[in-house]
Amino acid sequence: MTAVTLAEAKAHLRISFTTDDDYVTSLLEAADGFVSEIGVAIAAPVPAPVKHAILLLAAHWYNAREAAGETPSTPIAFGVNALLQPYRTQSI
């Protein structure tokens, strides 16, 4: 079970078709894993900033499926870090 539902992610991504449901679910699982790995505990109720960070990560990965892009993803990293920093239980 992920912190963000498939329906929430699809609304955020503005997709209404089901073809990518498995892929979006895998992105949510990866984003949850990333958030947990950097020291943010995902427990109910999930704080809105943590949910938004997961949505930002999933949307970025959904829209930039290549391993490397033309421009670095610094704004995504900054936004995600800023949202998650208050919820970290360990320093990295």
C-alpha positions in Angstrom: 0.0 0.0 0.0 1.4 3.4 -1.0 1.0 6.7 0.7 -0.7 8.1 -2.4 -3.5 6.2 -4.1 -3.5 5.4 -7.8 -6.6 7.7 -8.2 -4.7 10.6 -6.5 -1.7 10.1 -8.8 -3.8 9.8 -11.9 -5.6 13.1 -11.0 -2.2 14.7 -10.4 -0.9 13.4 -13.7 -4.2 14.3 -15.4 -4.6 10.9 -17.0 -7.9 9.2 -17.3 -6.9 6.0 -19.2 -6.0 2.7 -17.5 -3.2 1.7 -19.8 -0.5 3.1 -17.5 -2.0 2.1 -14.2 0.6 -0.6 -13.5 3.4 1.8 -14.4 2.0 4.6 -12.3 1.6 2.2 -9.4 5.3 1.2 -9.7 6.3 4.8 -9.7 4.3 5.4 -6.5 6.1 2.4 -4.9 9.5 3.7 -6.0 8.7 7.2 -4.7 7.5 5.7 -1.4 10.8 3.7 -1.2 12.8 6.8 -1.9 11.1 8.8 0.8 11.5 6.0 3.3 15.2 5.5 2.3 16.0 9.2 3.1 14.6 8.9 6.5 11.0 9.9 6.3 8.6 7.6 8.0 5.4 7.0 6.1 2.7 6.5 8.7 -1.0 7.3 8.6 -2.1 9.9 8.4 0.5 10.9 5.8 1.2 14.6 6.0 0.2 16.6 2.9 3.8 17.8 2.2 5.0 14.1 2.1 2.1 13.2 -0.2 3.0 16.1 -2.4 6.7 15.1 -2.6 5.7 11.6 -3.6 3.4 13.0 -6.3 6.2 15.3 -7.6 8.6 12.4 -7.8 6.1 10.1 -9.6 5.1 12.9 -12.0 8.7 13.7 -12.8 9.5 10.1 -13.4 6.4 9.6 -15.5 7.1 12.6 -17.7 10.9 12.0 -17.9 11.2 8.3 -18.6 14.8 8.5 -19.9 17.7 7.8 -17.7 19.2 11.3 -18.5 17.6 14.4 -19.8 18.8 17.5 -21.5 18.4 19.6 -18.4 19.2 18.5 -14.8 16.3 17.9 -12.5 17.5 20.3 -9.8 14.2 22.0 -9.2 12.5 18.6 -8.6 15.2 17.6 -6.1 15.0 21.0 -4.4 11.2 20.9 -4.1 11.1 17.3 -2.9 13.9 17.9 -0.3 12.2 21.1 0.9 8.9 19.2 1.4 10.4 16.3 3.2 13.1 17.9 5.4 10.8 18.6 8.4 9.7 14.9 8.4 13.1 13.3 8.3 14.0 11.1 11.3 17.6 10.8 10.5 20.1 13.2 9.0 21.7 12.6 5.6 
